[in-house]
């Protein structure tokens, strides 16, 4: 019987004998999962979130470096400590691994005492870092509230130039948070997305009124100008190192990318589109379809859901669409709670 308080380790190596050796060392103290490839390791993290990953470098198809890069670029797994365990001894290889975000680099063959010591140290450091993050977050709450208020007001600035309402921004951001949690995004990152999503269309500030408010169909040149609101939004938000604004920038730039590569501005395909942008895209489109606009009536919820399902694998991440369909009762409750009213279209700042 595995003790409930045991940390979970994921060991990744394409050589079964190496898995056996590390497993025998670590099993008495930890819950141990095994993967024989980088792809299998990533798949496992989506169902059984480990507390630490021990990763071989030299593996076929997807080596350890690429596996680490993917883990660190995914909202769901970027917080997991990665410890490389490899026979490679060149200092440049070690430097590359650390630059990708690994916390340590062990050289095979590893003495059991060394393995146990390093794993213990990094698990303790991870827990200490998470505790420190919570303390820092608590002590800087006032600053963060000020930052959030700025973000909300920037999001509302775009609405002054468009036909959308403040309630739309609230609804789509709350639905984005729901979908992020369902997709396995840790709550701190899901909370960031809740507050970053309202800035998705801030780039519309830079689109001329003649195009933004045109009642008819845009011609090709006008459409090309309209598409630039993604790039303009990313430029407005900029790069200042804030996790919140960094996420807002990604969402602003990529929320019109499509799963099949036919979106804009960069024609990204599939999982090359950042997860946060894939999430916001679904929440944004669904709420826009089910909302009244000067140029259209609101679609019934069933028709909007059918459109989202139809576009799975084309416009939208099919795995996220399946999750979104399961969340529709909660999404509809958000629509009822934050329904459009005459007051919500007056451009007064809506509550978050």
N, C-alpha and C positions, 0 to 999 in steps of 0.2 A: 504494500500500500504506500503510495506517494504522499508524503506529508503536504498539507495544504499550503504551508508557508515556504516550501522549497522554491528557489528560483528556477526558471526554465532556461536551459541552454539549447541552442541549435548548432550542431556541428555539421559542417559542409565539406565533403571531400569525395572525390570520385574513386578513391581506393578503399574498398570495404575494410581491409586490414587496419588502415589508419583510423577509421571510425571505431573499430573494435577496441583499439588501444586507448583512445581518448575516452571512449564510453566507459571502459572498465575503471579508469581513473576518476571520472567525474560522477558516475551514477550513485555512489554511496552518499553524496552530499546534495546532488541536484537532480531535477527532472531533466532528462536528456532526450532531445529529438534529433533525428538524423536526416540528411539530404545528400544525394550523390551528384547533384548538379546545381548550378546557380539558379536555373529556372525553377527547379523543384524547391529550392530554399525560399525563393520569393513567394511561390505559391503557398508554402507552409505558413509564412508570416501573415498571410491574409486570413488564416483560420486559427492559428495558435501563436499568439504574439509572444516571442521569447524575450527574456530579460537581457540576453547577451548572445552574440553570434560569433562562433569560431569558424573562420573561413580559409580554406585552402586557396592558393593562387593559381596553380597550374591545373586547370580543368578544361576539357574539350568544350567546344561550342560557345560557352560563356565563361571566361576566366574569372578569377576572384576579384580582379580590379573592376571589371564591368559589373559584376554582381553587386559590389560595394557601391559603385556609382549609382546604380538603380535604387538600391535601398535608401541611399542618402538623398535622392531626389524625390522620393515618395513621402507625402505628408504622413502616411500611416506608419512608416518604418524609420524615418530619418533620425529619430531619437534613440534607436537601439544601439548600444555600443558594439562595434565590430572589432574583433581581435584576429588578425591574420596569423595563420599557422602554416608555415611553408618551409620547403627545403632551400628556397632561394636565399642567398646570403649577400648579394650585392647591395651596398648601402643605397644605391639609386633606386632599387626595387623597394626597399623599406621606405625611403622618402616618398616615393609615389603612393604607396599605400596610406601613409599618414596624411598626405595632401588630399586624398579622397575622403578622409574623414574617419579612418580607423583610429582606435585609441591605443593600439599596441601591435607588436610584431614579434611573434615567437618563431624560433628556428627549429626545424626538425633535425634530429630526434629530440623530443622534449622530455626532460625528467619530470615524473609525476609531481614531485614536490613543487617544481617551478610552475607547472600548469595550474595546480590548485591555488598557489599563492597569487599568480597573476589574475586568475578568474575572480578570486575573492576580492582583491584590491579594486578591480574595475567595477564589480557589482556594488561595492561599498561607495566608490566614487560616484557612480551613477545615481545611487539613492541620495547621497549627500548633495549632488548637484540639483536633483529634482526638489529637494527640501529647500535649498538655497533659492532656487527660482521662485518657489512659492512665497518665501519671505520677502524677496525683492519685489514681487508682484504686489504683495500686500502693502508694502511701504511706498510704492509709487502709484497707488491707485488714483490719487488725485491728478497726477500728471497724465495718466492714461485716460482718465475721463475727459481731460481737456483735449487730448489728442483725438479721442473719439468724437468729441463735439465738432472739432475742425473737419474730420473726415465726413461726418454726417452733413455738415453745411456745404462742403464741396460737392457731395452727392446731390444735395438739393439745388446747388447752383446750376447743374446740368438740366434739372427739371424746368427751370425758368425758360430754357431754350427749347423745350420739347413739349409733347402732348401727354406725357406721363404724369402720374400723381405721386405724392409722397407715400401713399398707402401701397402703391405697387412696389416701391423700393423696400419698404418694410416687409411686405409679404414674400417677395422673392429672396430676401436675405434670410428670413426665418426658415423658409423652405430649403434654402441652400444648407443651412446649419443642420436641419433634420437629415438631409441626404448625406452630408459629410459624415455624421455620426453613424448612420446605417452602413456606410461604405468602410467603416473601420478607422476613420480619422480620429486620433486622440482628441479628447475634449478641449484642451488648450488651443490646438490648431483649428478645431471646428469653431471655437469662439472667435478666433481671429477672422475666419472666413465670414462669420455672421456680421462682423463690423467692417470688413473690407468690401463685401459685395455691393453695398450702396454706391461705391465709386465706379462701378463698372462702365457707366456711360458718361463720366465726367468730361471726356474728350469732345462731347457734342458742343461744349462751350466754344470750340474753335471752328464750328461748321456755320457757314453763312445762313442767315434766316431764309433767304430765297430758296435754299435747298432743304434745310431742316424742316421748314413749315410748308413746303410745297404740297398742295392737296392731291395732285395727280402723280402719275408714275414718273420716276426720275429717268432722265436720259443717261446714256453710258458715261458721259463726263461727270454729270452730277452724282451718279452712283459711285464713281471712283473717288470723288471728293468726300462723300458720306462715309465710305469705308475707312477713310483716314482718321475717323474719330477714335479708333482703337489706338493708333500710334500717338495721336495727340494726347489722349488720356494718359498713356504711359509716360509721355514727356512731362506732362503737368505734375504727375505724382513724383517722378524722378527716382533717384536711388540715394536714400539717406541711411540705410542700414537698419531701419526700424522694421521688425518682423511684420507689423501690421501694414505699413505702407509698401513694403516689398511685395506682400501678397496682393494688396490692392492694385499694384502696378501690373502684376502677372494677370490678374483677372481682367483689368481694363484692356490689356493688349490682346488677350487670347480668347475672350468670351464669344467671338464669332468664328473661331476655328471649327471645322467639322470633322467628324470621325473619319470620313472617307477622303479627306485631304482637299476638299473643294471649298473650304472656308477662307477667311482672310484674317490678318494681313500676310501671314507667312505660309499658308497652305500646309500646316502641320497635319500629320496623319496619326490616328489611333492614339496610343499611349504617349506619343511625343507631345501631345497637347497636355499641359499641366493639369493634374487632377482637379485643382481648385477651379480652373476655368471650365472643365467638363461638367462639374457639378453646377456652377452658376448658370451655364448655358441652358440646361434643362429647366431649372427653376424659373429662370427669366422668361423663356419662351412659353412655358405653360401658363404663367400668370398673365403674360401679355395677351395670349389667345383668349383667356377667360375674362378679360377686362374690356370695358367699353372704351373706345377711342373716338375722336371726332370723325375718323375716316372708316370706322367699322363698328359692328355690334359685337357684343361679347359672345364667344362660342360657348355652347353648353359644355359642362365639365367632361361628359362622356366623349364628345367629339374631340376636345382638346387632348384627352388621354389617348384616344385612338391615333391622333396625329403623332404624338410623341412615340407611341409604340411602332407606328409605321416607319418612322425615321430612325429607329434603333439600327445601328450599323451603318447608317448613312450620315445623318447630322449628329447623332448622339452616341455616346458610349453605351453599347447594348447591356453591359452588366449594370451600369448605373440606372438605365431605364427600368430594368427589372426591379431594382430596389425602389425606385420612385413610384412604380405602380403599387407596390405594397404599402407605400406611405400616403397614398391618395386621401384616405380618411383624415389623417392629420393635416395634410396640405389644405384640404377643404375647410377644416376647422380654422386654420390660419386665415383663409379667405373670408370666412364669416366674421371672425374676430376683428379683422382690420379691413372691413369692407369700405369701398369708396363712398364718401358722403360729400355734400357741397362744401363742407369745411375742409375736407382733405384735399380738395383741388384749389384751395386758396393760397397755397404756397406758404402757409405757416409751418414752422418746423414741427414735424410729427414726432411723437414719442418713439423711442427705440424699443 
